[in-house]
């Protein structure tokens, strides 16, 4: 029983990270049909402000030494600002371009950000130990879980609820949903395109930064390449959820978490190293059955 | 009617684009072979191998308009296949215990090994592409990214066959400038013949007008798959050449960095045309070499200049973004090169690729 519970919590905590990642990608895809390959690198950039730039092996905390609330806020702000800056400098000029052109530009941007970090911090992974007490195990219903896992689940649940509320009940949220549904129509009805897109980018960047913070606490490391694996899972989650659907992205992320935990539990010992390969392969197989994504609705279907 | 279409078909089937491009490549290779230093010859060989890879990517990306992030996986598949086929049997059987006996005892010449590596990559592409190409434009691109990740996970962990993340060393380095040049020329001609064949035309019609081409009886999935397999074969050959040029393979050599570089070359030159693919490789390779020099430090007008590591990728990334913003068709535009004075054939809107449907 407690093992099953353990797996459930594993699945939920991994899944909620994936869900937040997928949401960040879906928010931007929704308003401007951009598949943002730089998302993972925005996350990496945001957590790298925790440490002072140096190419030496020792890590010196920078923002990481600040009081917790200020630290969290600054990291989120850096993520949001970088994301908005990317929109302002690059993606704004690509609004009329085809989705493929914009996608490949975001891929290039991700590389530029990553190599900027390489320049400032060198390519060595660096140890960052922010809140060691979070790795203490906590007893819940007979299962022993790291406190961080509970925190991850709680933060994700809270954020998802807050976002859902915002999207339904605030003017900005409603505008954003309208823009995702039909951008031209929304503009015609007085939605300010730039504002909505900026907001989507800011939210997405802040979400990325948050995932970064949670991940750093899990691994105790920052690495200039930490963005890519996260981003890939998040992408695949948005595809299974149906590109552009926010609920789909969240459900897709949770599903990826569940499948990866299941694989971890069920695969024989020597096949475990190949878990991610099985994960992606199973997801591609899933898409054969529903190429539009699992949770897609009529309005979001791609029209030919 | 038949007359007109046959004339059009004839006009389309001109061979001056690959001829001009092959002469260009041949001239550059010859110039470097005759007058270049050993280091320059090695660089030129690298460039030619890259040319095979990027032309391979063009066959799929250029004609289908679907961006693939997964083609570098085929390079990796080809590189490892070449290692399995050409290494000294004694060393190989000791290092890679999981190889089947017939492969463990094999010790092939570089050319058949490279071609067979291409066949293996094509086989992998047939299976993977059959699934991935069921998806529409953007979703297919993401699935190709997943393919790259699958390759990396599998080859990094399949210790008995790939030696895991530690590299395989001791592959005979039979490939030099001329070997690479031969296959680069072959790649250019194959890519041209494909894109002028009815398969290539059908796939480009899908790229331009998915609905109309379907109404004309074009099976988009099948045409995409044909291009995917051919381009994977070329990439597999490129990987095999790479392995037999360097003598070393490791899974991380065929991952995101290489994907970025090859895509940048395709984009900067223009992904809709063969001319773009070839010139993109040549242009960016020159830029990359210059930056390489700057990163290792040079003295210019008495000033020591040394760029920090990473400057190269940043510069290439910025160049790529600039091209995408201001010249989405690529620096060379959307026309193929031909003889001077003759208007080149249009590579088409492929310039602005993909799936307006998406």
Interface residues (C-beta under 8 A of the other chain):
Chain A: X33 X35 X90 X93 X94 X97 X98 X99 X100 X101 X102 X103 X104 X105 X107 X108 X109 X111 X112 X114 X115 X116 X118 X119 X122 X123 X228 X229 X232 X235 X236 X239 X243 X273 X274 X275 X276 X277 X280 X281 X283 X284 X285 X287 X288 X291 X293 X302 X303 X304
Chain B: X65 X66 X67 X69 X131 X132 X134 X135 X136 X137 X138 X139 X141 X142 X143 X145 X146 X147 X149 X150 X153 X154 X157 X158 X210 X211 X256 X260 X263 X264 X267 X308 X309 X310 X311 X312 X313 X314 X317 X318 X320 X321 X324 X325 X328 X352 X353 X354 X355 X356 X357 X358
